[in-house]
């Protein structure tokens, strides 16, 4: 979780910055989960890795703002990947793909969110923030591949 996740985000950002500096414009978008004010995620490493990406993005934003480079964390909803679809199909639960926190999303939905952000001349105003795909879809007016606009994903409450 730290090598492929946190370290991967940090390394990619560090290598991208010198390419963006001459233009004095750019966007570093890291993906994460929209954890909000959720309680402890019941696994030290998972909890720390997920929250580390958000803090890393905030810190990058502080250091890169004067260079015109924005850093944001983008949180997709319940992802409808090939692997997820197959697992639900095997379980006979395709109907559950539109749950638990709302309708599922394809990977194209978060891709469209990143394109919208990268195309926004005022993206620097969002730098340092955690943004969810559903809210960005409403703001920028894009849809998922099926033409729908799944709302922001909210993690179901745990007890």
C-alpha positions as CSV (number, residue, x, y, z in Angstrom):
1,X,0.0,0.0,0.0
2,X,2.9,2.3,0.6
3,X,5.2,1.3,-2.2
4,X,2.6,1.1,-5.0
5,X,0.2,3.6,-3.4
6,X,1.7,6.5,-1.5
7,X,5.2,6.2,-2.9
8,X,3.9,5.7,-6.4
9,X,1.9,9.0,-6.2
10,X,4.8,10.8,-4.7
11,X,7.3,9.6,-7.3
12,X,5.0,10.3,-10.2
13,X,4.4,13.8,-8.9
14,X,8.0,14.5,-8.3
15,X,9.0,13.4,-11.8
16,X,6.1,15.4,-13.4
17,X,6.9,18.7,-11.8
18,X,10.0,19.6,-13.9
19,X,8.0,18.9,-17.0
20,X,5.3,21.4,-15.9
21,X,7.5,24.1,-14.4
22,X,8.4,25.8,-17.8
23,X,4.7,26.3,-18.6
24,X,3.9,27.5,-15.1
25,X,0.8,25.4,-15.3
26,X,0.0,21.8,-14.6
27,X,-2.1,19.3,-12.6
28,X,-1.1,16.5,-10.4
29,X,-4.1,14.3,-9.7
30,X,-3.8,11.5,-7.2
31,X,-6.6,9.0,-6.6
32,X,-7.9,8.1,-3.2
33,X,-11.0,7.1,-1.3
34,X,-13.4,9.8,0.0
35,X,-13.0,8.9,3.6
36,X,-14.3,12.2,5.0
37,X,-14.8,11.9,8.7
38,X,-15.0,8.2,8.8
39,X,-13.8,6.4,11.9
40,X,-10.6,4.3,11.9
41,X,-10.6,1.9,8.9
42,X,-9.8,-1.1,11.0
43,X,-6.4,-1.7,9.6
44,X,-3.4,0.5,10.5
45,X,-1.7,0.2,7.1
46,X,-4.8,0.8,5.0
47,X,-6.0,3.7,7.2
48,X,-2.6,5.3,7.1
49,X,-2.0,4.8,3.3
50,X,-5.4,6.3,2.4
51,X,-5.0,9.3,4.6
52,X,-1.4,9.8,3.6
53,X,-2.4,10.5,0.0
54,X,-4.7,13.3,1.1
55,X,-2.0,14.9,3.3
56,X,0.6,14.5,0.5
57,X,-1.7,16.3,-2.0
58,X,-2.3,19.1,0.5
59,X,1.5,19.5,1.1
60,X,2.3,19.4,-2.6
61,X,-0.3,22.1,-3.2
62,X,1.5,24.4,-0.6
63,X,4.8,23.9,-2.4
64,X,3.7,24.0,-6.0
65,X,1.1,26.8,-5.9
66,X,3.7,29.6,-6.6
67,X,4.7,27.6,-9.7
68,X,1.2,27.4,-11.1
69,X,0.9,23.7,-10.5
70,X,-2.2,22.3,-8.8
71,X,-2.3,19.1,-6.8
72,X,-5.6,17.4,-6.0
73,X,-6.9,14.1,-4.7
74,X,-9.8,12.7,-6.7
75,X,-12.1,10.1,-5.1
76,X,-14.1,7.9,-7.4
77,X,-17.2,6.1,-6.3
78,X,-17.9,2.3,-6.4
79,X,-15.9,1.2,-9.4
80,X,-17.3,-1.1,-12.0
81,X,-14.1,-2.7,-13.2
82,X,-14.0,-5.9,-15.2
83,X,-12.8,-7.8,-12.1
84,X,-15.7,-6.4,-9.9
85,X,-18.3,-7.2,-12.6
86,X,-17.0,-10.8,-12.9
87,X,-17.0,-11.3,-9.1
88,X,-20.6,-10.0,-8.8
89,X,-21.6,-12.2,-11.8
90,X,-20.2,-15.3,-10.2
91,X,-22.0,-14.5,-7.0
92,X,-25.3,-14.0,-8.9
93,X,-25.4,-10.4,-7.6
94,X,-25.2,-8.2,-10.7
95,X,-28.0,-6.2,-9.3
96,X,-25.8,-5.2,-6.4
97,X,-23.5,-3.3,-8.7
98,X,-25.6,-0.3,-8.0
99,X,-24.8,-0.1,-4.3
100,X,-23.7,-0.1,-1.5
101,X,-23.2,3.7,-1.5
102,X,-24.8,4.5,-4.8
103,X,-24.6,3.5,-8.5
104,X,-21.3,2.0,-9.7
105,X,-19.0,4.0,-12.0
106,X,-16.8,2.9,-14.9
107,X,-13.1,3.9,-14.9
108,X,-14.0,6.4,-17.7
109,X,-16.0,8.5,-15.2
110,X,-12.9,9.3,-13.1
111,X,-10.9,9.8,-16.3
112,X,-13.4,12.4,-17.5
113,X,-13.1,14.1,-14.1
114,X,-9.3,14.4,-14.5
115,X,-9.7,15.7,-18.1
116,X,-12.2,18.3,-16.9
117,X,-9.9,19.4,-14.1
118,X,-6.9,19.6,-16.5
119,X,-8.9,21.7,-18.9
120,X,-10.0,24.1,-16.3
121,X,-7.9,27.3,-16.4
122,X,-8.8,28.0,-12.8
123,X,-7.9,24.5,-11.4
124,X,-5.3,26.1,-9.1
125,X,-8.2,27.3,-7.0
126,X,-8.9,23.6,-6.2
127,X,-5.3,22.8,-5.3
128,X,-4.9,20.9,-2.1
129,X,-8.5,19.6,-2.0
130,X,-10.1,16.2,-1.9
131,X,-12.6,16.2,-4.8
132,X,-15.2,13.5,-5.5
133,X,-16.1,12.5,-9.1
134,X,-19.8,12.8,-8.6
135,X,-19.5,16.5,-7.6
136,X,-17.1,17.2,-10.4
137,X,-19.5,15.7,-12.9
138,X,-22.2,18.0,-11.7
139,X,-19.9,21.0,-11.8
140,X,-18.3,20.3,-15.2
141,X,-21.3,18.6,-16.9
142,X,-19.8,15.3,-17.9
143,X,-21.4,11.8,-17.6
144,X,-20.3,8.2,-17.4
145,X,-20.1,6.1,-20.6
146,X,-23.8,5.1,-20.1
147,X,-24.9,8.8,-20.2
148,X,-25.7,8.8,-16.4
149,X,-24.2,11.0,-13.8
150,X,-23.7,8.9,-10.6
151,X,-23.9,11.1,-7.5
152,X,-21.0,11.5,-5.1
153,X,-20.2,8.2,-3.4
154,X,-20.6,7.9,0.3
155,X,-19.1,5.1,2.3
156,X,-21.8,3.2,4.2
157,X,-21.6,3.7,7.9
158,X,-19.9,0.9,9.9
159,X,-20.7,-0.2,13.4
